[in-house]
Amino acid sequence: MAPKKNLNKKGCYGNDRNTNQGDAKPLTSKEIEDNTIEANKTIETPPELLPLPPRPGYNSKGTKTTLITNCFELQLANLPEFYRYHVKVERNEQPTQGGADPETAPKEPASETAQDEPAASAVPTTEGLDNMTPTATESAAEFATPTQDANQDLKATQQDTAGEGENDPFAHPKGAKLAHILYHFLNSNETFHDAVVSGKMASDFATTLVSTRKLEESEETSTIIYRGQKSKYRQDTYSVTLRLTNTISSQNTVDFLKGVKHPLTPQAVKQNLEMIQVLNILHRGIAKWHSFNILEKPSRIIIGHKTYKTPPEKTQQDLKFEPGIIAIPGFVSSIRPAAGRLLSNIQGTTGLFYKAGKLTDLMTDLCGSTNPDEPNLRKFNRFVKGVKVRLTYRDEKDSEGKKVRAIKTISGLAHKDDGKLSKGDLIGKALDPPLEFTDDAPDVGAKCNQIKFFRHERKKVTEPAGDEDQTSQMAKAKKRKPQDDEKKQPDGDYVFVNEYIEEYPLLTTSSQDYGKAKFPKDDFTINVGTRLRPEYVPMGCCEVIVGQNYRATLSGRQVAKMIELARKSPQENTDIISKDAADVLEFDRQKRITIPNRTLLRVTAQELSPGIVLYGPDTVARSHRWNMQNITIKEKNGSTKKVLVKYTTAGKLGPGLWGVLVVTDKDKALDNVKLTKVNATVKLIKEKLKDRGVTQTTSYKTELWAVSRAELGDKMETLCEAGKLWFVFVPDNFPLVEYKALKKMADVQLGIHTCCMNMSKKTADPQYCDNVLLKANLKSGGVNQTVEMPDKRIIDFDKTMVVGLDVTHPAPGAQGEQSIAAMVASTNSQLGQWPATMAQQQYSKDEVVFHKEGIKKLLTPHLTTWMAKRKKELPEQLLVYRDGVSEGQYGQVVEYECKHMREVCKEFYKTHGTRQKPPRITIVIVGKRHHMRFFKGSTIINGQLVDVTNPNPGTVVDRGVTSQYLWEFYLQAHEPIHGTARPAHYVVVVDDIFSSIKSTAFAWGVYKNGSEVLIDVTHRLSYTIGRATSAIGVCTPAFLADKACDRARFYGAQPKVHVKIQGSMFYI
């Protein structure tokens, strides 16, 4: 441990060995961590002014071991100061045609070549613009209107932000369009381009640009002409403004990590986080830059923090996941701060992408034929919506004026409703003249020789008279009233799609030689416009662009297949990171941030003893996984014996308190085979309940009903008065939507508990039956098992309410749904019952419960339940495990959720006449979606790690890969059945409990500091799940809060359960 003389009263960490004086050996990571703990003891800043609670110490409990991590140590080479700029992009002109203003640009004469015309479009000419009449091949939506779809136009206008461009949804581009504008902005500036390629400049292609030099004032504002990928006729001018937000010193960050003369202040923490963000942008900058070459073949595919190497088209078959979908392996990477160093955390991942190549090949792969039947054709129609394709028969100019092949987005196969208004269209108009379909054309998937569209005759612009310019002509044309043209018939004729496309030249990839477009006349027609403004191309002239992420919701079978595909053993994981990560992530291209040592980092860890699980006073399980039918206990005389254990507390499952409901498939009756199986299961349920300590009467005849799926709702309504728990046998093909409806009716409308059993399972199997009964006992108010917790003099769970809080969000694409928060809480020191409450968030995607009313609705019922069971005594402490929060939202949890909890408790305690002080609160963030992994293994053969395995259950890591300023630790409490173990990540953001434990409590030698107490408590809470006979990956309150959120999604907009089952574990 470093000498105390290097610490000062303000909590600064100065040490001569970490300065630039002489050749002194720098401090090790462990020495820096220990120095920080000593400095934390001298901090004079009030706790409420600190950004996060300081760590009281490191864990030393358990058996010491060494693990391998999936991290490399970074070296920061000659890092200068960084200049961080906020990027603002806004459109400053209307869409233009061919680079000119639409009000003044004349159209080309009809006699000129049609080489640059777009695809066959059914869009009519713009009304009232005789001297500007576009040809039938032009899209009026692209030519004259910013939006292509009327409903999207209205929605975008309603949601647009205030300020400049308030009525123009395209004034401030977002998402992929914004990213491509910024790419072309950087690529068109030679100085910026060279800086990006050399690693001196990088962007997140959203709001931030980072540079190693301060830009000149003339460089901070630029104008770029951007042509979108949908049409060369739409050309917008955007102004890009760079505003310097702050200058970040890399040396300050290095000093901060090493603990050199930096106090633990909000400003210092903020600067450090900003530097980490800057380094992450730089670290991924080059790979992300190479991913933007969508017009050709990008060498890398970047999705968020994930990087994939583009596979050769010849190898796509080897990567096949499902028809039309390939699975590409890649890596997710991020820079993490640790004591005295920065780490690159790298983990393997697998992404799903559309199969690149000819669209006809995609149809063959998906449907088994290029001429599929109607069901397969509709399936293909759904599959290709939103897919980007390259047109092989024509080129257009990109944003830099270069000729490239046109890129379009598929909206679907041709449909007979294309160009027609529907009931849902609030604005817009139908095509006039309309499309014409032949009699044999199907509703979906008409072919090129089955569709006619009206081709308007192209007109020349008249010469201006006198001083009258084209702008004046346009202005007059616009002022003309619509009725002036009502009687005028448009000039032109109807033409089949195949006839029109045949007039186009063919752009080949290799030699750029032109020829006629080649495709079957009866080829399927693809709509690359919108429903109201269709734009048709033959399927044979479309090529699917490489690297398009498949985002559709996967089925249950596909999810299982994806999990199996992505699952890697510890040995496989370390192998691919060591061998492939450097190539995919392009380590060697990095100049400023390098990884000189390609050896995976090693850290010190502690292995905790398994939790002591109690089934009554004498039955004990001392393992991370156990079997209720075969537990060995030790007698008083020293001998051992195997016993059949009973529930700690039996629920209300006695005679007459449960029944059986068998749901038959459709209208089929319950046949003798299934009846025999059900009766055998009912008999086994009685035997098992008796074995587990629940009194059963063998003479009592169990109530059993058989009902068809159609009659299920009516039958359940007749049973609700009984107030029983019902075991519901469902058929093996019982769809998820019907399961959700069943649970909603039981939980919300009727207030009865149900336990579903799948008829395809071995329901009469003792182990399966035992697993179901674990949930049944919890639902009926019982406690399956308890866990021996620390001494009450250290933390008393008779006075401490343990809380789990999580938020769930609507599924992608769900309309009108909000996020839902769920909270579970313990009711006594047994920690076996966890009732749940739910509340709807104000907005969708709200990760944090921002409003006091939401916390009040969640927390008040739990305080009421606690008081009712405790003779009006309220908890003295709240230990909250908060799930589902990202690192950037830690401050919001403190600012909003913790504040509201304190206010709600203060009001509740005062209202209910208690003299108790409001409870002390500790909030621990639980992270599950991180990418840190740990491995056991020390044998190296030919430079390669071998015999790599998962760490033992109970492994804790709080050194080496954690920040010395953040109270965090990784805990792997469980033993994974397959693949690589993922530890839970715990971060303390508020602490009134563990840091305030009196030092006398540590004199007994069990614990040395409050951090050890918290780690031990969290580890033991992983054994109190009740529905399993093993430790789980995250502690019970966080796990159950997540389950309550899942059930809340079944209930719709108002997640409120029936009063009869409130205060129970209905969600388990």
N, C-alpha and C positions, 0 to 999 in steps of 0.2 A: 504494500500500500504506500502511496506517495506521502511524503511528509506534509504535515498540516501547515507548515510555514508558507506554503504556496497558495493557501486559500485565504480569501478575505471575507469580510463581514457581509458584503453585498451578494455573496454567492457567485463570485467570479472564479474561474479556474485557471490560474496562472502557473506555469511550470517552466523552469529554465530549459528543461530537456525538450520542450515542444516549441521553443523559439528558434530563431535562426542563428543563435550564438554558437560559434565553434562547430565542432563535429560531434556534439553530444548525441548519444543514441536516442531516437525518438521513443516516446512512451508506447507501450503495447496497448492493444484494445482493452484488455482487462485492467491495466493500470489506470487508463482514462475513466473506465466505468467506476472503479473504486474511488478515484478522486472526486467524481461527480457526487457519489453518495455522501462523502464527507462534506462536500460543499453544500449539499442540500440541508444538512443539519444546521448550517450557519446562516441560511437565507433569512433576511429581516423583512422581506416583502410580505405583506399580508396575503394569506392563501387566496382570498377572493380576487386579488389583483394579478395572480399568476395565470397564464393561459391554460395550463393543465396542472394537476397535482404532481409534485415531484415524487419520484420513486423513493420509498423508504429503505430499500435494500434489494439485494439479489437473493435468489433461492439457493440454499445449500442442502435442503432435505433430499433424501434419496441416495441412490447409488450413482456415483459419478461415471460418465461414459463420454466417448468422443463420437461425433456423427459427421457425416458428409452432408453438405447443403447443395442446392441447385443454384449456387451463386458464384460469380467470379469477382475478384477485387479489381476495381477500376484504378487507372492511373490518369491523373489530370495533367496533361502535358502543356506547359507554358500558357496556362489559362489567363487571359487578360480580364479586364472589366467587361461585363456584358451590358448591352443597351437593349432594353426591352421596350417594344413598341406595340401600341394598340392599333389594330388594323380596322379601318372603317371603309366599307365599299358601298357606294350608292350610285344609282343610275342618274345621269344628268341630261339625257336626251331621250326622245321617243325612239321606238324601234325603227331602223332604217332598212331600206332595200338596196342591197349592193353597195353599201357604204354611203348612200346619199339619203337626204331627208325624204320621207314618204310623201310629203306635200309637194315636192318639186321634182322628184325623180321620174322621168318618163320611162315607159316600158319599151322593150326592144320591139322593132317591127316584126310582124308575123313571118316575114321572109327569112329572118335570121335563123341560124341553127338552133335546134332545140336541145343542144348537148347539155346545157346547164339547168334544164327544167327539172323540177322535183318529180316525185312519184305521182301516179295517177290519183287525182283527188276528186272527190265528189262535191267540193265546195263551190258554190256559185260565185258570180262576180259581185264585187262590192257595189251596193246600190248608189246611184247618183254620181258615179265617177266615170263618165263615158270616156274621157280622155286618159283615164288611168286604169281602164278595165283589165284586170289580170286574166291570164289564160285559164282555161279550165284545169290546168295542171297545178295551179298555185293554190295554196291554202289561205283563205281570207283570214283565218284565225292567226296564222303566222304573219300575214302581210299587214293587217290593219289593227288587230286586237292583241293585247299582251297575253291574255289567257286563251287557251284552246278549248276549254270546256266551260259552259255557262255556269254550272253549279260550283265548280272550283273557283270561278271568278268571284261569285257572290260570297263564298266562304272566306276566300282570301281577303276580300275587301272588309268583311266584318271583323276579321282578326288582326288587321294591320295595326301597327303601332302608331301613336300620335307623332306629330312633328312633320318635318319635311317628307313629302311623299306619302302623306296620310291616306290619300285615296288611291294610291298606286301600290298594289301588293308586290310589284316587281322592283320598286325603288331600292329595297334593301334585300339583296339575294341571300339565301341561306343554304345550308347543307352542301350537297354535291355541286350545285351550281356555283356557290361561293368559293368552294375549294378549287374548281377549275378556273375561275376568274383569277384567283390569286396565283395559281400555277402559271397561267399565261402572262400575268403581270411580271412575275419574277423571271420567266423564261425569255420575255421580249426585251429585257434590260440586260445588256451584256455584262455589266458590272455586277449586278445582282446574281445573274446566272453563274458567273465564275465564283462568286463568294459562296453560293450554295454548294456547288460541286466540290469546293475545297474545304468545306466544313466551317466556314467563317460566318455563315448566315443560315438560318433555318426558320421554318414556320410550322405552326400546327394547322395551317390552311383553314383557319376559322377566325380567330380574333387576335392572335399573337404572332409577332415576328421578332426574332432575336438576332442581334448582330454583334460582332466583336469590335466594330468601330462605330463611332457616332456618325450618323448619316448627315450629309449636307442638307441645308434647308431646302435646296432645290430638288432633292431626292425624296422629300417627305410627301409630296403631292404629285400624282401622276394620273394620266388619262389613258385608258385602254379601250380599244374597240374590240368587243367580244362577240363572236358569232357562236350561237349555241349549237349543240350537236344535232338539233332536230331540223334545222333548216338554214341554208346560207342566206335566205331572204330575210331572216330576222337577224338584225345586227344592232347591238346596243353599245352605247358609249358609257363607260363607267369611270368615275373618279375614285381613285384609291388614295386614302389619306393615312399616313403613318404618324401617330402621336407618341412621342417619347413619354413613357409612364414612370420609369425609374431606371437607375443605373445600379447594377448588382455587382458587388465585388466578390470575385471568386476566392480571393485570399481570406476575406472575412468568413466565408463559408467553411473554408478549410480550417481556419482557426476555431470556428464554432464547433466543428466536429471533433477537433482535437482538444477542446476545452481550454483554449488560450484566451484569457482576458475577455470573456464574454459572459455577461450576466444572463440569468434565465428570465428574460423579459418578453412580453408579447411582441415587441418590435424585433428582437433577435430571432424569435421563433418564426415570425412572418417572413423575415429576410431569408432564413434558411429554407423554408418551404418554397419560396419563390425561386431560389437558386436550384432546388431539386427539379422544379417544373422546367426551368430553362435547360438544364442538363438533359432531361428526358426528351425535350424537343430537339436538341442537338443530336442526341444519341440515335434517334430514329429518323433524323432529317434526310439522310442520303437514301435510305431504303424507301422512305415515303415518296421522295422525289422521283425515284425510278418507277413507282407504281402508277404515275399519272399518264404514262404513254398509252392511253387506251386506244388511240387510233391505229397503233401497230400492236406489238405484243409486249406488255410490260414484263420486266424481268422479275419483279416482285409484286405481290398482292398485299396491300396493307389494309387491315380492318381494325380500327382502334389501336390497341397495343399489340395486335397480332400480325405477324409477318409470315407470308407463305411464298415459297419459290415457285414461280410459274412452271408447271410441268410441260414437257414436250407433248404435242397432240398424240404422238404415237403411243405414249404411255398411259393415256387416259383410260383405256380399257382395264389396265391393271389397278386403277384407282376407283373403279366403279363401286358406288354405294347402292344405288337404286337405278332403275332405268332413267336415263337423262340426267343423273346426278353423280358427281364424282366427289370423293373425299380426299382432300389434300392435306398432308401433314405440314405443320409449321411450328412456330414458337411464339410465345407471348413473353415480352421482356419489359422491364422497368428498372429504373435506378432507385435504390433504397439507401437511406442514410444509416450508418452504424457508427459506433464509437471510434472516432479517429480515421474513418475511411468511408468510401462510397462503394456500394455493391451493385452489380448487375444481376438481377434476379431473373432467371430464364427457366421456362417450363414448356414442355412440349404440348401442342394442342392439335386439334384436327378440325378443319372447316369444310363445309359442304358448298359446292359450287355447281352451276349449270355446266353441262358438258359442252365444250366449245366445238365449233365446226359447222358444217352445213345444217340448216334447219330441217331439211328433209331427213338427214341421218338422225336427228333428235326425235323426229316423229316415229321413225322406224324403231328406234331404241325403246321409246315409251309405249308405242301402240302395236309393235310387231309388224307393221306394214306401212307403206306410203299411201294406202287407200283404206283407212280404217273404217269400221262401222260407226254408227252414230254415238253409242256410249263412249267409245274410245276417242272419237272426235271431240266430244264435249270435255273429256278428261284432258286432252291435249290443249284445248282452248283455255282451260283454267291454268294449266301448267305454264304456258308461255306468256301469260300476262305480265307485263313489266320487264320482260327480257329485252336487252339491247342487242340489235343485230346490225351488221354491216351490209350495205347493199352492194351487190357485185356488178351492177350494170350502169352505175353512174358515179361521178365524183362531184365534190363541191369544195369550197375553200374553207379552211379552218380559220381560227382566230388570228393566225399570223399570215393569212393570205395564201397559204400553200394548198395545192390541190390534194385532197384526200378522199377516200371513199366515204360516202354518206353514212352516218350513224343514226339509227332510228330506234324508238322504243315501241315494242308490240303492245297494243291494247287488246288484241284478241283476233280470232278468225272473223271473216266477214259475216255479218248477221243481217237478217232481213229488217231489223229495227234500226239499223244504222241510218243516221240522218233524220230520224223521226223524234218528235217530242214525246216524252213519257209523262206519267202523272207526277213523278218526282222532280221534273225539271221546273225550277222556279222562274228562270229566265232563259232567254235564248230563242232560237227559231229553227224550224225544220228546213231541210234543204229544199230549194225551189229553183229549178226543177228537181224532182226527187230521183232517187236511184230506181233502176228497173232491174228486176230479177226474172230470169226465165222460169217457166212453169215447173221444171224439174229441179230447181235450186232448193236445197234444204234450208231450214231456218238458220242453222249454224254451220259454217264451213262451205259456203258457196265457192265455186271454182271461178277461175279467171274468165272462162267463156260462158259464165252464167250471170254476170253482172255487167250492166251498162250504166255509165254515168254521163252526164251532159257536159260536153266539151264546148266551152265558150270560144267564140271566134276572137282571136287576138286583134286588137285595134291599135293603130298608130296614134301618137299624140299629135294634135294639130299644132301648126306653127302659131306662135303668139302674134296677135295683131298689134302693131305699133309698139308702145312701151309696155304692153301687158305681158308679164312674165308667166312662167308656169305656176308659180305660187298663187298668183291672182286667179288663174284658171281653176286651180284646185279649190280655192276659197269659194268661188262662185258655184262650183259643183257641189260643195258641201252644203251651201245655203239652199239649194234646190229642194223643194218639198218632195217627200216620197211619193205623193199621189201623182206627181208629174210623170213618173215612169211606170205607173201601175198598168197602163194599157199597152206599154211598149213590150214586145216580146223579145227575149234575148236572142242574139244571133249565135248559132252554133248547131251542133248535132250530137246525138247519142253515139257512144263508142264503147265496145267491149274492153275490159281491162287488158286482156292479152293482146289485142290489136294495138292498143296505145303503147304498151311497154315495149313491143317489138320494134318500135321506132327508135328506141334508145340504143346508144352504143354500149358496149361491154368493156368495163375497166378490168384488165387482168392484173394480177399481183406482181408478176415477174417483169414483164417487158413494157408495161404501160401501153401496149398496143390495143387499139379499139376494134371491135367487131360488133355484130348484132347480138342483142341479149338472147340467150338460149334457155328455154324452159318449156315444159309441156303446156299446150294450150289449155288443158284441163287441170292445170296446177291449182292447188288450193290458194285462196286469196287471203293475205295477211293484212290486217288493218294496223298501220303504224301512225295513225292520227288519233282521233277520239271518236266516241260514239256519235256525237252530233256533227263532227267535222271529220269524217273518215278520210283516210289516205291509204290507197290500196297498192300492194306490191305482190308479186308472185312469191310463193314460199321458196321456190328453187333459186331465187335471186337473193336469198338472205343467209348470212353466216352469223352464228352466235359468237359474240365477243368473249374472249377468254377472261377468266377471273371474276365472274359475276356471282356474288354470294347468294346462295339459296336460302331465303328467309321464311318460307312457308312453315306453318305449324306442322310439326312431325306427329305422326300417329303413335300410339303406344308401342306398336311393333317396331317402328322406325327408331323411336327413342331408345328402346332396348338394344337394337342393332348398333346405334351410334355409341352407346355406352360401352358395348363390347368392343367396338372398333377402336375407340379412343383409349380404352383401358391399357395401361402399360405396367409391367412389373417393375419393381425398383431397379433391377439390372437393366432392363430395356430403357428405362428413363435416363439413367446415368449414361448409358451408351450413346443415345441419340443426342444428348446435350453435349457430350464431350466431342463427338465426331462431326455432327451436322450443324450445330448452332452457329459456329463461326462463319460458315459459308452462307447460310440463309440470312443471317443478320448482318453480313458484310462487315465483320470486325476489322478486316484489313484496310477497308476504305476510310475508317475513322482516323482522323488526324489529331483532334484535340482530346478525345476521350478514348483511351486505348485499354486493352486487356492483355498486358504482356505475359501474364502467367495464366495459361489455359487449364490449370488444375483446379478442380472444384474445391471450394473453401471447406475447411473443417472447423467445427465449433464444439464447445463443451456443453454437455447436457446432464440432467439428473433423471434417474428412473425412480418414480414413486412406487410405494407398495400398493397393491390392490385395495380398493375400498372394502370395508367390513360390512357386508350386507346382512341384515337381521330379519329373520322370520320368527317373531316371538322372542322371548328372552333366552332361549337355549339353542336355537337353530341359527347357525352362522355360515355364510359363504365367504371365503377369502380368495376370490379369483376374479379376473376381469370377465370371465364367462363361466356360467354354472348351469346345472340342470336341477330343476325343482324336484325331480323324482329320485335324485341320487346325490344328496349332500352328506358329506362326512362331518360328524361333529365329535367333539372330545368330551368324554364323560368325566365326572369328578375324580374317579379313581385312576384316570390317565388313559383308559382304553378308548377306542374310537368305534363308531358305528355309523352306518348309512341309514338316513331317515327320509321319510316322505314328508315334505314341509307343508305347512298350511299358511294361508294368507294372514298377514298381520292383523287385519280387521276385515271380517266378512261383510260384503255388501248385502243389499236387500234382494237376495236371490233364493229365498226359501220357497216352500210349496205354495203354488198359486200366484207367485210374483213374477213368473216368466212364462212365455208361451212360444209357439213355433208357427211361423207363417211361411208356406212354401209357394213361391211364385213359379207358375208353369209357363212354358214358352208359348206365346200367343194364346190360342184357345184350347190347347191340348190338356187333357186330363192328366192327373198324376198317376202314372203307370205303376205296376207292381214293383218293378225294379227300383224306381226312385223312392217309392214308399218304403221299401225294405231298407234302403240306404238311410232315409230320414229317421226311421224308427231306431236303427242302430246308433245313429248319431245322438238322438234324444236320450237313449239309454246311457251312452257314454258321458253325456253332459251331466246327468244325475250322479253317476259314479265319481266323476271328477270334482264336482262341487262338494260332494261328501268328503272326498279325500282332502280337499283344501279347507275344510272346516265350516262349510255352509250346510246347515241342517237340511236334509231332504227326506221326504216321506215316500217310500217305495210304492205304497198303495195309491198315492195321488196320481191321477191320470192327467198327463200334460195336455194342455189345450193345443190342438193342431188344426190349422186351416190351410186348405189349398185354394189358390186363387190365380186366375189368369192375369197377365200383365195389364190387359185392358181394364180389369176390374180392381186393380190393386188399390187405387186411390179410394174408391167407395168402401172397400173392405177395411182399410186402415181407419177410416172415420168411425166405423162401428166399434173398433177395438180401443179407441182412445180413452174411453171412460174407465177401462180396467186399470190404467196406471201401471202397467207391467213393462218389463223389458222383453222385447221380442227378438228372437233369433230368426232372421229372414233368410231363407234359402233362395238364391237367385240362380237362373240358368247360366250356363257357361258363356253364352253370347250376350249377356245382359249389357246393353250399351251404357256408356258413361253418362249420357244425357238423362237416361231413365234413373240411374243410380243417384244422380244429383237431385232429381225431382223427388225421389223417395226420401232422401235425407232432409230436403227442405220441408216436405209435408210433415215428417215426423218431428223435426226439431222446431219449426216455426209455427205451423198451423195446429198440430195436435198435441205437442208436448209429451211425446213418448220416446223412450230410448230404443234404439235398434242396433243389432249386431248382424251384419250381413255375412253369409257363408256361401261360397261359390260351389255349385253342385259338381263342377268339373274337378274340384280338389278332393282329396281323400278326407272328407269331413269326419269319417269315423276313425281317423288316425289319432291316437292319444296326443301326440305332440301338436298337431294342428288344432285339436280341440282345446288343449291347454292354452295355446296362444290366443284363441278367441275368448276364452274365459278370463284371461288377464284383463282384456278390455272391458268385458261385461262387468267384472267386479268393480273396476274403476268407475264405470258409468253409474253403477248403482250405489256409489258412495263408499265403497270399501278401499282399503289400503293393502296393496300386495306385498310390499317390502319397505323397510326403512334402512337407513345407513347410519353407522356410528359417526357422529359429527364431533368437532373439537370440543374441548372442555367448556362448560357454560361460563366459566370465569373469563374466558377469552372472547367468545361470541355466543350469545344465548339465542337459540332459534325459537324459544318460547316468547321472545320479545323482538324478534327480527322477522319481518315479512320479506320473503324472497319473491321477486317479481320478474316476469319475462315480458318483453314488449317487442312487437314486430309490426311491420306495415307491408301489405300486399298491394299489388298494382293490377290494373286491368290488363287483359291479354292484348298483344299487339293488334291494332285494327279495331278494337272494341269501341263502340260509339256510345257516348252518354254515361259511361261507368266511371266511378271515382275510386280512388285508393281507399283501403280499409285498414284500420289499425286494430290490433287485438292484444289484450293483456291477460296474462295468467298470473296467479299469485298463490302462495302457500297459505294454509289455514291454521297450521300448528307446527310443532317441532318435529312431527313425524315426516313432514315433507312428502307426503304420499298422495294428497288430494290437491289439485290445481284447477279450480274453477276459472272460467274464461269470461271476459267481457269484450264487446266489439263496438266500434264507432266508425262511422263513415268520415273520411277526410273531405275537406272542402273542395280540393281539386285532385285531378288524377296526377299520378307520378309525384305526389307529395311524400318524400321519404321521411320527413320530420313532422311530428304533431305540433304545428305552429300555434294552435289556438287553445286557450285555457279550457274552453267548453269540452273540447275533445278529451283532454286529460281528465277532466272532472267526470265525464261520462264513463271513462275507463276505470279510474281508480276508486271512486266513491263506493261502488258496490263491494269491492274487496275490503275496504275499511269497515263497512257495515257488517260483512260476514265475520271478520276477525273479532269485532266488538261483541257480536252475538255469541260467539264461542268462548269468549274470554271474560265474561262477567263485566262487560263494558270497559275493559282495558284495551287500549290501542297500542299498536306496535311502537317501540322506541326507535327502531331502525328500519330503513328500507334498503335492501340490497337488490338493485335493479340490473338485470342483464338485458342489454338493448341489442337486438338483432337487426340486420338489414340497413346499416348506416355506412356510407363510404367515408374515407379519410377526410375528404373536404367538408364533411358535415359535422365533425366533432364539435366545433364551436356552436353550431345551431342547436345541438342536443343540450349543451350547457345553457345557452342563452334562452331557449324556449321551453324545452321539456322539463329540465330540472327546475327552472323558475316556476313553471306552472304547477309542478308537483309540490313544491314548498308552499305555494299559495293555497292550493286545494287542501292540503293537510292542515294548514294553519286555520282555515275557515272551518273545516270539519271538526277539528279538535275543540275549537271554541264553541261551535254550535251545539255539540253534544255534551257540554257541561263538564268535560274532563279538565283536570288541572295539569294534565301531562303536557310537556313541551312538545312542539312539533318534532317529528322524527328526524334523526340524522340520516343522510342519504348518501349512498355510494352508487355510481352508475358505471357499469363496465360494458364497453362495446364488444360485441361478439362478431368476429369476422369469419366467414366460411368460404367466400369466393376470392380468396387470395391465391398466390401462386408459389408460396414458400413450401418446400418439401425437405424432408430429412431422411437420411439413409444410414444403415449400419453396414460397415465393410471397410477393411483395411488392407486386404490382399491385392497386390498389384503384379500382374504378369504381362510382360512386354509393353509396359506403359499403360495398361488398361486395368481398371478396377474389375475385380471378379468377386463372386459370392456376395453380391449386394442384396440386402434384405431391408424390410421395414423395421423401424425402431420398435422396442417393446412397448406394450400398453403402459400408460402412465408416464411417458417421457415428457419432460419439461425443458424448453429452451428459452432462456431469458438473457443470454449473453451472446456476443459475437455478431449476431445479425439484427440486433435491436438497437434503437437509439438510446443513448444514455439520458436523454432529456424526456423521454416518453416512458411512462409506466406501462409496459407491455410485456407479454410473454406468449409463447406458443405451447399448447398442451395437446398431446395425442393420447387421449384416455382409452381409446378403443383398439381393437385388433381387426383390421380390415379382412374381409373374406376373400376379396380379389384385388389385384392391382396395387397401386401405391397409396399409402396412407396419407390423408390430408389432415394436418393438425388444425385445431381451432385457434384463432388469433384473438387474444383478449387485450383490450386497451382501457385503462382507467381514465375517465375524463372528469369525474367528480368523486371526491372521497371525504366523508366525514366519519367513517367507521374505522378502517384499518390503520390509518396513520395516527389515530387518537388512542389506540390500544395502549394502556399504561405499560411502562417498561417493566413493572414488577411481574407482569404476566409472562415475560420472556425468561424470567429467572428460573423457571422450572426446567428449562433446557429443551422443550419440545419445539419451540420456534425462536428465531433470532430477530425477526422483524415482521411488520405488517404485511409485506409482500408475500412472505412464506405462508401466512395465515390465509390470505386470499387465494393463493394457488392451491392450497390443500382443500379449502372449502369448495372451490370450483371443481377440483378433481372428484371429490366425493359426491358432488351434485350430479356427476355424470352417471352415477349408479342408482339414482332414485326415479328412473323413468317409469317404472311400474308395468309398462306394456312389453318389456323385454327382460330376459335373464342374462344381461351383459351390460358392460359399460358402453356408452354411446359417444359419438364423435364430438358433440357439443353438450354443454351442461343442460340439464333437464328444463329449466325455465325458458331458455332460448329455443330449445327444440319444440316444446309444447306451444309456445307463442306462434311459431311458424305453422304448426298443425292447425291451430285455431284460425289463423289467417286463411289457410287452405279451405277450411270448412266455411268460413264467412263468404267466400267467393260463390258458394252454392246458393246463397240466400238472395242475391240480387242487390238492389240499391239500398235497402234498409236491413242491415244485418242484426236483427234482434230476434232472439229465440223465445219460445213460449215460456210463460212464467213458471210452469210446472217443472221445467228442467233447468231453470236459471240457478246458478250456484253449484252446478255439477260439471263433470268432464264429458259432456255430450259430444264433443268434437273428436274424441280419441278413437 
